[in-house]
Amino acid sequence: MAIFDKINFERISMDYISKNINWFALYVFLGSLFNTLLSFGIYLTNPLFISIGILLTLPLAILYDYYISNYSLGVLQILGVSSIFISFIIILFSK
């Protein structure tokens, strides 16, 4: 980033952060909370279960695009969503 600023490819400005410090603080807090809960989840279960659980955010984002943004789903998106759900269910009931 500093290189881009030096060669005038992309300017870095701190005005945005100073004007929106509350949103920046919320972003930092939510990021820290996510990392803490992620580590706690790995401690309680296992890393594979947590990583597949995190992959569930992809189908949720696709469903959001489908219902809210009227995005049409293709065959690959449906196959991907199905495989993520199936892998999560297999891991969930494998014990």
Backbone as a chain_set.jsonl record, in Angstrom:
{"seq": "MAIFDKINFERISMDYISKNINWFALYVFLGSLFNTLLSFGIYLTNPLFISIGILLTLPLAILYDYYISNYSLGVLQILGVSSIFISFIIILFSK", "coords": {"N": [[0.814, -1.184, 0.0], [1.935, 1.222, 0.764], [3.782, 1.547, -1.24], [2.15, 1.908, -3.487], [1.097, 4.376, -2.777], [3.378, 5.987, -2.857], [4.115, 5.923, -5.582], [2.016, 7.222, -6.686], [-0.151, 5.719, -7.561], [-2.35, 4.824, -6.117], [-3.834, 6.799, -3.814], [-3.416, 7.153, -0.322], [-5.508, 8.024, 2.222], [-6.206, 9.376, 5.364], [-8.421, 10.705, 6.09], [-10.906, 9.554, 5.728], [-11.073, 7.584, 7.751], [-10.913, 9.186, 10.057], [-13.265, 10.641, 9.856], [-15.194, 8.696, 10.06], [-14.959, 7.3, 12.499], [-16.463, 5.894, 14.385], [-17.691, 3.817, 12.918], [-15.398, 2.522, 12.099], [-14.355, 1.667, 14.571], [-16.387, -0.102, 15.299], [-16.08, -2.01, 13.268], [-13.514, -2.997, 13.891], [-14.049, -4.08, 16.433], [-15.989, -6.077, 15.782], [-14.47, -7.708, 14.094], [-12.507, -8.61, 15.882], [-14.153, -9.973, 17.693], [-15.151, -11.993, 16.025], [-12.771, -13.453, 15.463], [-12.109, -14.293, 18.06], [-14.342, -15.885, 18.772], [-14.127, -17.785, 16.771], [-11.689, -19.059, 17.412], [-12.42, -20.083, 19.912], [-14.465, -21.816, 19.124], [-12.993, -23.684, 17.625], [-11.485, -24.739, 19.688], [-13.492, -25.996, 21.212], [-14.713, -27.83, 19.431], [-13.692, -29.223, 16.502], [-11.154, -28.362, 14.074], [-11.919, -28.968, 11.408], [-14.72, -29.121, 11.416], [-15.349, -26.462, 12.081], [-14.227, -25.096, 9.89], [-15.791, -26.048, 7.762], [-18.198, -25.077, 8.664], [-17.737, -22.333, 8.442], [-17.637, -22.198, 5.705], [-20.308, -22.288, 5.149], [-21.168, -19.722, 4.958], [-20.906, -18.951, 2.332], [-23.02, -20.254, 0.774], [-25.12, -18.909, 2.049], [-24.671, -16.263, 1.293], [-25.048, -16.51, -1.448], [-27.748, -17.258, -1.496], [-28.82, -14.919, -0.438], [-28.182, -13.133, -2.519], [-29.81, -14.278, -4.462], [-32.484, -14.008, -3.482], [-32.723, -11.292, -2.612], [-31.307, -9.631, -4.448], [-32.245, -10.555, -6.834], [-30.723, -12.365, -8.347], [-29.931, -14.822, -10.692], [-29.527, -18.299, -10.265], [-27.0, -20.49, -11.364], [-26.092, -23.729, -12.707], [-23.613, -24.505, -11.621], [-23.481, -22.963, -9.257], [-25.626, -24.015, -7.797], [-24.769, -26.662, -7.551], [-22.426, -26.235, -6.033], [-23.451, -25.077, -3.646], [-25.061, -27.183, -2.766], [-23.125, -29.219, -2.35], [-21.626, -28.127, -0.258], [-23.55, -27.97, 1.812], [-24.165, -30.725, 2.06], [-21.659, -31.797, 2.814], [-21.34, -30.532, 5.288], [-23.494, -31.648, 6.735], [-22.764, -34.354, 6.705], [-20.388, -34.3, 8.218], [-21.449, -33.327, 10.589], [-23.127, -35.387, 11.518], [-21.408, -37.532, 11.738], [-20.284, -38.473, 14.081]], "CA": [[0.0, 0.0, 0.0], [2.802, 2.397, 0.816], [4.4, 1.68, -2.561], [1.133, 2.522, -4.345], [1.0, 5.791, -2.408], [4.598, 6.671, -3.308], [4.139, 6.065, -7.045], [0.766, 7.901, -7.033], [-1.105, 4.798, -8.175], [-3.537, 4.924, -5.275], [-3.515, 7.65, -2.671], [-3.913, 6.722, 0.974], [-5.971, 9.175, 2.973], [-6.733, 9.034, 6.674], [-9.623, 11.507, 6.336], [-12.062, 8.663, 5.79], [-11.109, 6.962, 9.079], [-11.206, 10.18, 11.085], [-14.669, 11.043, 9.74], [-16.05, 7.55, 10.353], [-14.255, 6.564, 13.548], [-17.383, 4.964, 15.045], [-17.805, 2.629, 12.081], [-14.102, 1.852, 12.145], [-14.286, 0.987, 15.865], [-17.305, -1.242, 15.224], [-15.438, -2.993, 12.404], [-12.426, -3.61, 14.674], [-14.67, -4.895, 17.471], [-16.6, -7.264, 15.187], [-13.384, -8.573, 13.637], [-11.918, -9.248, 17.067], [-15.143, -10.912, 18.206], [-15.158, -13.141, 15.115], [-11.567, -14.253, 15.682], [-12.201, -14.909, 19.375], [-15.318, -16.971, 18.705], [-13.566, -18.818, 15.903], [-10.714, -19.809, 18.21], [-13.17, -20.811, 20.931], [-15.138, -22.916, 18.441], [-11.984, -24.706, 17.308], [-11.146, -25.372, 20.963], [-14.59, -26.849, 21.664], [-15.034, -28.904, 18.481], [-12.46, -29.505, 15.776], [-10.952, -27.379, 12.999], [-12.644, -29.312, 10.186], [-16.117, -28.719, 11.624], [-15.41, -24.997, 12.025], [-13.959, -24.622, 8.525], [-16.985, -26.313, 6.954], [-19.199, -24.128, 9.139], [-17.444, -21.031, 7.83], [-18.014, -22.3, 4.297], [-21.752, -22.082, 5.023], [-21.45, -18.32, 4.634], [-21.002, -18.821, 0.875], [-24.404, -20.469, 0.325], [-25.987, -17.853, 2.565], [-24.475, -15.09, 0.437], [-25.681, -16.809, -2.735], [-29.192, -17.168, -1.28], [-29.118, -13.498, -0.306], [-28.184, -12.572, -3.875], [-30.95, -14.817, -5.197], [-33.759, -13.469, -3.012], [-32.741, -9.831, -2.479], [-30.813, -8.962, -5.653], [-32.826, -11.226, -8.0], [-29.637, -12.991, -9.102], [-30.331, -16.173, -11.068], [-28.526, -19.308, -9.928], [-26.634, -21.418, -12.41], [-25.881, -25.119, -12.295], [-22.431, -24.587, -10.759], [-23.807, -22.41, -7.949], [-26.477, -24.991, -7.111], [-23.894, -27.791, -7.193], [-21.549, -25.806, -4.951], [-24.243, -24.935, -2.421], [-25.46, -28.528, -2.342], [-21.982, -29.963, -1.822], [-21.265, -27.557, 1.045], [-24.538, -28.427, 2.783], [-24.011, -32.171, 2.261], [-20.444, -32.045, 3.596], [-21.594, -30.117, 6.664], [-24.375, -32.633, 7.361], [-21.985, -35.587, 6.918], [-19.493, -34.073, 9.361], [-22.265, -33.116, 11.783], [-23.675, -36.656, 12.008], [-20.421, -38.622, 11.641], [-19.833, -38.943, 15.39]], "C": [[0.864, 1.257, 0.0], [3.482, 2.628, -0.532], [3.413, 2.335, -3.527], [0.994, 4.013, -4.046], [2.2, 6.569, -2.933], [4.618, 6.882, -4.815], [2.863, 6.709, -7.582], [-0.208, 7.022, -7.811], [-2.434, 4.832, -7.431], [-3.159, 5.701, -4.027], [-4.157, 7.099, -1.406], [-4.262, 7.964, 1.771], [-6.562, 8.706, 4.294], [-7.988, 9.843, 6.999], [-10.853, 10.617, 6.496], [-12.192, 8.041, 7.18], [-11.47, 7.988, 10.142], [-12.661, 10.64, 11.034], [-15.618, 9.933, 10.172], [-15.45, 6.684, 11.456], [-15.17, 5.575, 14.26], [-17.557, 3.685, 14.243], [-16.511, 1.838, 12.086], [-13.948, 1.074, 13.448], [-15.207, -0.229, 15.89], [-16.706, -2.362, 14.384], [-14.325, -3.728, 13.149], [-13.0, -4.528, 15.744], [-15.255, -6.181, 16.893], [-15.545, -8.228, 14.645], [-12.724, -9.308, 14.785], [-12.86, -10.284, 17.666], [-15.195, -12.167, 17.346], [-13.955, -14.036, 15.363], [-11.589, -14.962, 17.034], [-13.169, -16.082, 19.351], [-14.851, -18.106, 17.81], [-12.568, -19.683, 16.668], [-11.406, -20.642, 19.281], [-13.909, -22.0, 20.318], [-14.187, -24.032, 18.062], [-11.583, -25.455, 18.57], [-12.23, -26.356, 21.397], [-14.864, -28.02, 20.731], [-13.757, -29.357, 17.799], [-12.346, -28.548, 14.586], [-11.738, -27.684, 11.725], [-14.104, -28.878, 10.282], [-16.266, -27.209, 11.499], [-15.176, -24.502, 10.603], [-15.139, -24.897, 7.6], [-18.117, -25.368, 7.373], [-18.991, -22.737, 8.557], [-17.8, -21.05, 6.346], [-19.511, -22.116, 4.092], [-22.103, -20.621, 4.743], [-21.569, -18.112, 3.123], [-22.406, -19.121, 0.362], [-25.363, -19.399, 0.844], [-25.861, -16.585, 1.732], [-25.132, -15.295, -0.927], [-27.202, -16.73, -2.605], [-29.642, -15.72, -1.098], [-29.176, -12.839, -1.684], [-29.406, -13.025, -4.664], [-32.255, -14.134, -4.791], [-33.804, -11.934, -3.001], [-32.368, -9.143, -3.79], [-31.356, -9.549, -6.945], [-31.762, -11.786, -8.939], [-30.057, -14.417, -9.443], [-29.178, -17.149, -10.808], [-28.281, -20.215, -11.121], [-26.421, -22.813, -11.844], [-24.694, -25.229, -11.349], [-22.699, -24.031, -9.363], [-24.657, -23.396, -7.15], [-25.662, -26.209, -6.689], [-22.984, -27.435, -6.023], [-22.27, -25.689, -3.634], [-24.635, -26.304, -1.888], [-24.298, -29.299, -1.728], [-21.527, -29.425, -0.47], [-22.248, -28.014, 2.113], [-24.391, -29.918, 3.082], [-22.773, -32.473, 3.09], [-20.623, -31.625, 5.048], [-22.477, -31.128, 7.384], [-23.631, -33.936, 7.625], [-21.063, -35.414, 8.117], [-20.283, -33.939, 10.655], [-22.74, -34.443, 12.371], [-22.672, -37.806, 11.969], [-19.991, -39.163, 12.99], [-20.778, -39.923, 15.961]], "O": [[0.557, 2.234, -0.683], [3.729, 3.77, -0.92], [3.792, 3.215, -4.3], [0.796, 4.818, -4.957], [2.048, 7.695, -3.406], [5.091, 7.918, -5.282], [2.648, 6.741, -8.793], [-0.994, 7.518, -8.619], [-3.503, 4.864, -8.041], [-2.268, 5.301, -3.279], [-5.298, 6.637, -1.424], [-3.426, 8.845, 1.973], [-7.332, 7.747, 4.33], [-8.561, 9.681, 8.077], [-11.733, 10.902, 7.308], [-13.291, 7.976, 7.729], [-12.256, 7.689, 11.042], [-13.231, 10.993, 12.067], [-16.735, 10.212, 10.607], [-15.441, 5.458, 11.345], [-14.709, 4.521, 14.698], [-17.571, 2.592, 14.809], [-16.534, 0.607, 12.078], [-13.463, -0.058, 13.437], [-14.848, -1.27, 16.441], [-16.812, -3.534, 14.746], [-14.211, -4.949, 13.047], [-12.498, -5.634, 15.945], [-15.044, -7.259, 17.448], [-15.718, -9.443, 14.734], [-12.417, -10.494, 14.674], [-12.422, -11.351, 18.098], [-15.275, -13.278, 17.87], [-14.103, -15.254, 15.463], [-11.138, -16.102, 17.145], [-12.851, -17.158, 19.857], [-15.154, -19.27, 18.075], [-12.609, -20.909, 16.574], [-11.018, -21.784, 19.529], [-13.972, -23.071, 20.922], [-14.539, -25.207, 18.167], [-11.366, -26.666, 18.533], [-11.919, -27.436, 21.899], [-15.214, -29.104, 21.198], [-12.834, -29.828, 18.464], [-13.35, -27.988, 14.147], [-12.176, -26.764, 11.034], [-14.655, -28.33, 9.327], [-17.212, -26.73, 10.875], [-15.858, -23.581, 10.154], [-15.458, -24.072, 6.744], [-18.897, -24.915, 6.536], [-19.953, -22.047, 8.219], [-18.219, -20.032, 5.793], [-19.948, -21.82, 2.979], [-23.224, -20.323, 4.333], [-22.26, -17.194, 2.681], [-22.949, -18.332, -0.411], [-26.311, -19.026, 0.154], [-26.858, -15.904, 1.494], [-25.704, -14.363, -1.493], [-27.875, -16.201, -3.49], [-30.721, -15.339, -1.552], [-30.101, -12.082, -1.98], [-29.973, -12.256, -5.44], [-33.04, -13.729, -5.648], [-34.829, -11.348, -3.349], [-33.027, -8.188, -4.202], [-30.984, -9.107, -8.032], [-31.882, -11.696, -10.161], [-30.497, -15.151, -8.558], [-28.017, -16.857, -11.094], [-29.213, -20.65, -11.797], [-26.557, -23.036, -10.641], [-24.757, -25.973, -10.37], [-22.193, -24.574, -8.381], [-24.428, -23.588, -5.956], [-25.846, -26.73, -5.589], [-22.791, -28.247, -5.119], [-21.768, -26.147, -2.607], [-24.549, -26.553, -0.685], [-24.462, -29.96, -0.703], [-21.086, -30.198, 0.38], [-21.835, -28.405, 3.205], [-24.483, -30.327, 4.239], [-22.824, -33.32, 3.982], [-20.112, -32.291, 5.949], [-22.223, -31.434, 8.549], [-23.841, -34.563, 8.663], [-20.974, -36.312, 8.954], [-19.831, -34.391, 11.706], [-22.755, -34.607, 13.591], [-23.064, -38.958, 12.152], [-19.38, -40.231, 13.043], [-20.556, -40.425, 17.063]]}, "num_chains": 1, "name": "protein.A"}
